[in-house]
């Protein structure tokens, strides 16, 4: 009986020992520590006393193919290009015109909103050398406004139009594995919108004008609907604490492997989803710091930016909605 008792004790002790070892292993593989979030902005006054409004695009009469063709021809003539838009297809309420002579020449218009993209073609800009007669960053905005006025695409309320920045398109060629000079090809003028002294960001409410040789019009993107405003009451708006928590959740989701996250900006803006809805949101800019590779010393800093809706029941379609539907990670980059 004593031997049996000893064996029984051994059999019982062994599973307990295995369980204890397994428990220790699980403890060693505990969930990683969340990154520390440092706030360089106040978290108790995201909105202030600003009276908030939402805006909805005023519906337009649907654009038919004949009207779309006229729009394409008007832009083509203004750009001074002779190649025709000889191919057209309709896809998802959009008319897409292309040219057999230059595959980069395209006119695409949303028949339900009037938003469009025009590219006169980049074939003549594909060679080496900088483009002749490019406008300077100083005079490019005035030239862009003249084109918009001539084409009747300058918004009716000019006070809403603000110059966001002037950029451009460059090219660099490599020979024998060595980089050559960088060439300036186009100058781009980017206009954005302001409503009630609040900047509008997002896919909508933007105009881009591309200027090329001798300041010719090379491209134009316009997504600028007429809108009607609606007042927002304070009981429709999130508290500062709810906004702070929402920002924190997004940061931990987008940069959960970071060692540290620094919130550098949390600005009240209006977010235009490009689908007809403009509503107040907080635009957040942060820096996520990760442990760098062994050969590098210190932390590697990666920029992060996104929008957090201010309304308790937002109607806009935000970038994080798209990320949730995608099968791979996305970003909320304003750029």
VODREN-155373 format. One line per 10 residues: number of its first residue (from 0); their letters; for each residue x, y, z of C-alpha. Coordinates in pm, 1 decimal. Layout:
BEGIN
NUM	A	X/Y/Z; ...;
REM end
This chain:
BEGIN
0	XXXXXXXXXX	0.0/0.0/0.0; 285.0/234.7/75.4; 440.3/174.7/-269.5; 112.6/241.2/-439.3; 69.9/560.5/-240.4; 419.5/673.7/-340.6; 353.8/601.6/-710.0; 21.8/779.2/-694.2; 190.1/1080.4/-538.7; 450.1/1081.7/-817.9;
10	XXXXXXXXXX	183.1/1058.1/-1088.2; -8.6/1347.3/-935.9; 301.2/1559.6/-879.7; 428.9/1527.7/-1239.8; 120.2/1684.8/-1406.2; 130.5/1963.4/-1149.3; 496.0/2023.8/-1229.2; 423.0/2030.7/-1603.6; 134.9/2271.0/-1541.1; 361.0/2497.4/-1335.3;
20	XXXXXXXXXX	628.0/2501.3/-1608.7; 365.8/2576.0/-1876.1; 225.2/2858.2/-1664.7; 571.4/3011.3/-1633.8; 618.2/2988.0/-2012.8; 287.5/3165.4/-2072.6; 385.2/3432.7/-1822.9; 711.6/3489.1/-2009.4; 511.4/3537.4/-2334.9; 283.0/3798.7/-2184.1;
30	XXXXXXXXXX	113.2/4063.5/-2398.7; 361.7/4336.9/-2498.6; 347.5/4656.6/-2296.5; 145.7/4931.1/-2463.9; 352.5/5224.1/-2591.8; 364.8/5530.6/-2372.5; 164.8/5822.6/-2514.9; 302.0/6170.5/-2453.0; 71.3/6462.5/-2528.7; 226.3/6786.8/-2651.2;
40	XXXXXXXXXX	-121.0/6937.1/-2696.9; -397.4/7017.2/-2445.3; -651.0/6736.6/-2400.0; -920.8/6935.6/-2222.0; -1026.2/7180.5/-2494.3; -1026.8/7020.1/-2841.3; -1315.9/7229.8/-2974.4; -1323.2/7543.2/-2762.2; -1623.4/7772.1/-2798.4; -1639.6/7741.7/-3177.2;
50	XXXXXXXXXX	-1994.2/7712.2/-3315.0; -1995.5/7395.2/-3524.9; -2173.0/7317.8/-3850.3; -2200.3/7025.5/-4086.4; -2231.1/7066.2/-4462.6; -2396.9/6852.4/-4725.2; -2340.4/6869.0/-5098.9; -2628.0/7014.3/-5299.6; -2744.7/6745.1/-5545.2; -2684.7/6812.7/-5914.0;
60	XXXXXXXXXX	-2857.6/6692.5/-6227.1; -2673.9/6375.5/-6340.2; -2422.6/6441.7/-6617.7; -2482.4/6243.7/-6936.2; -2218.4/6125.4/-7182.2; -2273.8/6413.0/-7424.2; -2222.7/6670.6/-7147.6; -1913.7/6486.2/-7025.7; -1775.3/6489.8/-7381.0; -1819.1/6868.0/-7399.2;
70	XXXXXXXXXX	-1636.8/6911.0/-7068.9; -1348.5/6700.1/-7199.2; -1328.7/6895.4/-7525.4; -1332.4/7232.2/-7347.0; -1042.2/7126.1/-7125.2; -854.9/6977.7/-7419.7; -884.6/7302.6/-7615.4; -777.5/7512.8/-7315.5; -470.4/7293.4/-7276.7; -392.6/7340.6/-7646.7;
80	XXXXXXXXXX	-357.4/6969.6/-7718.3; -455.2/6820.6/-8052.3; -480.2/6456.3/-7956.2; -845.3/6346.9/-7936.7; -1023.1/6165.4/-7656.5; -1139.3/5890.3/-7892.3; -1225.8/5621.0/-7637.9; -1492.7/5631.1/-7368.1; -1622.0/5387.6/-7111.8; -1874.8/5413.4/-6831.3;
90	XXXXXXXXXX	-1788.9/5257.4/-6499.5; -1953.6/5299.0/-6158.6; -2137.5/5622.3/-6251.9; -1818.8/5763.3/-6410.1; -1736.3/5850.7/-6769.0; -1371.8/5784.4/-6856.4; -1228.3/5931.2/-7177.5; -885.2/5823.4/-7301.8; -668.2/5870.2/-7610.8; -514.0/5608.0/-7832.6;
100	XXXXXXXXXX	-227.4/5845.0/-7912.7; -120.5/5905.6/-7551.1; -220.9/5659.9/-7280.6; -153.1/5918.8/-7007.7; -415.0/6158.1/-7148.5; -742.3/6107.1/-6961.7; -1061.7/6281.4/-6857.2; -1271.3/6118.8/-6586.2; -1587.8/6267.2/-6438.4; -1829.8/6148.6/-6170.2;
110	XXXXXXXXXX	-2172.5/6188.1/-6328.6; -2345.3/6221.7/-5987.9; -2121.0/6486.2/-5826.8; -1943.6/6664.3/-6114.2; -1600.2/6596.9/-5963.0; -1345.1/6536.3/-6237.3; -982.5/6464.1/-6323.6; -817.5/6589.7/-6642.0; -469.5/6508.9/-6771.2; -361.0/6650.5/-7107.8;
120	XXXXXXXXXX	-95.4/6380.8/-7144.1; 262.8/6349.6/-7024.0; 418.3/6203.2/-7338.1; 595.3/6529.3/-7430.4; 734.3/6557.2/-7076.5; 889.1/6211.0/-7061.9; 1230.5/6301.9/-7206.5; 1539.9/6422.9/-7025.3; 1575.2/6789.8/-6944.4; 1366.7/7036.5/-6747.9;
130	XXXXXXXXXX	1051.2/7181.0/-6900.8; 1096.7/7517.3/-7072.5; 904.2/7818.6/-6948.3; 776.8/7670.8/-6624.1; 604.1/7932.6/-6406.0; 771.2/8027.7/-6080.6; 614.1/7935.7/-5745.2; 538.3/8305.5/-5704.0; 334.5/8359.5/-6023.1; 191.6/8006.4/-6060.3;
140	XXXXXXXXXX	-111.2/8066.7/-5828.6; -227.0/8369.8/-6031.5; -191.9/8174.8/-6356.4; -389.0/7885.0/-6209.4; -668.5/8119.2/-6099.0; -684.4/8268.5/-6450.8; -734.3/7922.0/-6600.8; -1005.8/7840.9/-6345.0; -1182.0/8168.9/-6418.1; -1164.9/8119.7/-6795.0;
150	XXXXXXXXXX	-1301.1/7765.4/-6767.6; -1566.3/7874.9/-6513.4; -1437.3/7627.0/-6257.6; -1341.2/7888.6/-5998.4; -1584.6/7847.8/-5704.2; -1854.6/8113.4/-5688.2; -1765.3/8209.9/-5331.7; -1401.9/8309.4/-5381.0; -1353.5/8372.1/-5007.8; -1370.1/7995.8/-4951.9;
160	XXXXXXXXXX	-1068.9/7937.0/-5179.1; -726.1/7939.8/-5013.8; -386.1/7853.4/-5151.7; -262.7/7540.1/-4974.6; 77.0/7504.6/-5141.0; 272.9/7511.8/-5465.8; 462.9/7198.0/-5558.5; 565.7/7019.1/-5871.2; 658.6/6705.7/-6057.7; 1023.4/6617.1/-6106.5;
170	XXXXXXXXXX	1217.3/6342.2/-6280.0; 1559.1/6186.7/-6235.5; 1721.1/5948.8/-6485.9; 1996.1/5696.2/-6418.9; 2274.7/5601.0/-6658.9; 2512.2/5311.1/-6602.2; 2381.9/5277.3/-6250.8; 2462.6/5638.0/-6168.7; 2202.2/5902.6/-6096.8; 2185.2/6198.2/-6331.4;
180	XXXXXXXXXX	2057.7/6549.8/-6281.3; 1706.7/6605.4/-6150.4; 1468.2/6768.9/-6394.4; 1166.6/6987.8/-6320.3; 870.3/6883.7/-6531.3; 551.3/7044.2/-6396.0; 439.0/7299.0/-6137.3; 131.7/7211.1/-5929.2; -92.1/7463.3/-5753.2; -307.7/7318.9/-5475.8;
190	XXXXXXXXXX	-618.1/7507.3/-5352.0; -822.7/7407.6/-5047.0; -1141.6/7530.1/-4885.3; -1224.0/7727.1/-4570.3; -1575.1/7734.2/-4423.0; -1655.5/7961.4/-4127.2; -1280.0/8011.0/-4070.6; -1221.8/7634.8/-4036.5; -994.1/7452.4/-4282.1; -1149.9/7173.5/-4489.5;
200	XXXXXXXXXX	-940.6/6859.8/-4540.0; -993.8/6517.1/-4689.2; -1059.6/6387.2/-5042.4; -1315.2/6655.5/-5127.7; -1309.9/7037.5/-5145.7; -984.2/7056.1/-5339.1; -857.5/7188.1/-5671.1; -520.7/7098.6/-5824.3; -388.2/7278.0/-6132.4; -84.9/7135.9/-6317.0;
210	XXXXXXXXXX	112.6/7380.0/-6531.9; 375.8/7283.6/-6788.7; 567.4/7422.0/-7084.7; 527.6/7799.4/-7118.5; 279.7/7784.0/-6825.8; 32.6/7576.5/-7033.2; -248.6/7392.7/-6858.0; -149.0/7026.6/-6832.2; -389.1/6888.9/-6573.8; -679.3/6979.0/-6348.4;
220	XXXXXXXXXX	-849.7/6800.8/-6058.0; -1166.4/6953.8/-5918.3; -1383.9/6818.1/-5637.1; -1572.3/7117.7/-5502.6; -1949.1/7073.5/-5453.5; -2188.1/7350.2/-5359.9; -2296.3/7285.5/-5001.2; -2570.2/7374.6/-4755.5; -2492.6/7420.6/-4386.0; -2667.1/7285.8/-4076.6;
230	XXXXXXXXXX	-2603.2/7392.8/-3717.6; -2468.3/7137.7/-3469.6; -2590.4/7147.9/-3109.1; -2353.2/7074.1/-2821.6; -2542.4/6758.4/-2723.4; -2444.7/6613.0/-3064.2; -2074.7/6658.1/-2991.1; -1834.8/6429.5/-2805.9; -1684.6/6546.7/-2479.2; -1311.9/6617.3/-2454.0;
240	XXXXXXXXXX	-1268.4/6290.0/-2264.4; -1440.1/6087.5/-2538.5; -1227.5/6256.8/-2805.0; -909.8/6188.1/-2606.9; -1002.5/5820.8/-2568.7; -1082.2/5793.6/-2940.3; -742.9/5943.1/-3028.4; -569.9/5702.7/-2791.5; -750.6/5400.2/-2941.0; -648.3/5498.0/-3292.9;
250	XXXXXXXXXX	-288.0/5552.0/-3188.4; -265.4/5213.9/-3018.0; -423.7/5044.9/-3319.2; -196.5/5212.0/-3574.0; 127.0/5201.6/-3372.0; 83.2/4927.5/-3113.1; 444.0/4804.7/-3156.0; 596.2/5147.1/-3090.0; 798.5/5219.2/-2776.7; 661.5/5570.3/-2747.5;
260	XXXXXXXXXX	404.4/5789.9/-2923.8; 418.4/6169.8/-2917.3; 98.8/6356.9/-3007.5; 217.2/6674.0/-3180.7; -108.8/6820.8/-3311.5; -481.7/6776.9/-3248.8; -654.4/7042.9/-3458.8; -1022.4/7108.7/-3521.2; -1090.4/7089.1/-3896.8; -1374.9/7004.1/-4130.8;
270	XXXXXXXXXX	-1341.7/6665.1/-4298.9; -1479.3/6634.7/-4653.5; -1520.2/6265.6/-4736.1; -1552.1/6333.5/-5109.9; -1896.9/6175.3/-5104.7; -2101.8/6484.1/-5022.8; -2056.9/6511.2/-4645.5; -1844.4/6767.8/-4461.0; -1834.7/6755.9/-4081.5; -1610.8/6862.8/-3790.5;
280	XXXXXXXXXX	-1324.6/6634.6/-3690.6; -997.1/6643.9/-3502.3; -692.6/6608.8/-3726.0; -418.9/6433.1/-3528.3; -48.9/6432.8/-3611.6; 181.6/6214.0/-3404.4; 527.8/6058.8/-3409.8; 558.4/5687.0/-3329.9; 902.6/5585.5/-3208.4; 1012.7/5226.3/-3268.8;
290	XXXXXXXXXX	1320.7/5034.5/-3167.0; 1554.7/5056.6/-3463.6; 1763.5/4774.5/-3614.5; 2068.9/4653.4/-3423.0; 2309.4/4843.8/-3646.8; 2124.4/5168.9/-3573.3; 2137.6/5345.0/-3240.2; 1828.5/5470.2/-3062.3; 1471.0/5485.0/-3186.2; 1331.4/5524.6/-3537.3;
300	XXXXXXXXXX	1054.8/5786.3/-3571.9; 757.4/5724.4/-3803.1; 491.9/5994.7/-3864.9; 125.9/5907.4/-3806.8; -181.6/6114.5/-3890.2; -556.8/6051.0/-3890.0; -898.8/6201.2/-3822.6; -1128.2/6150.2/-3525.3; -1496.5/6244.5/-3574.9; -1626.5/6508.1/-3333.3;
310	XXXXXXXXXX	-1991.8/6412.7/-3366.5; -2140.6/6136.6/-3153.7; -2313.7/6002.7/-3466.4; -2094.3/6096.7/-3763.2; -2225.2/6048.0/-4116.4; -1899.3/6097.9/-4306.7; -1693.8/5816.2/-4457.6; -1353.8/5835.1/-4289.3; -1025.0/5670.8/-4391.6; -1043.7/5428.7/-4098.1;
320	XXXXXXXXXX	-1370.8/5295.6/-4242.3; -1180.4/5209.0/-4559.0; -901.7/5052.7/-4352.4; -1155.1/4831.5/-4174.7; -1287.8/4704.5/-4508.1; -943.6/4644.9/-4658.4; -756.8/4316.7/-4637.8; -430.4/4493.2/-4557.4; -333.5/4783.0/-4327.8; -406.1/5134.0/-4449.9;
330	XXXXX	-332.9/5485.7/-4331.6; -519.1/5808.3/-4276.5; -251.2/6025.0/-4435.2; -364.6/6371.9/-4537.0; -88.6/6372.2/-4797.6;
REM end
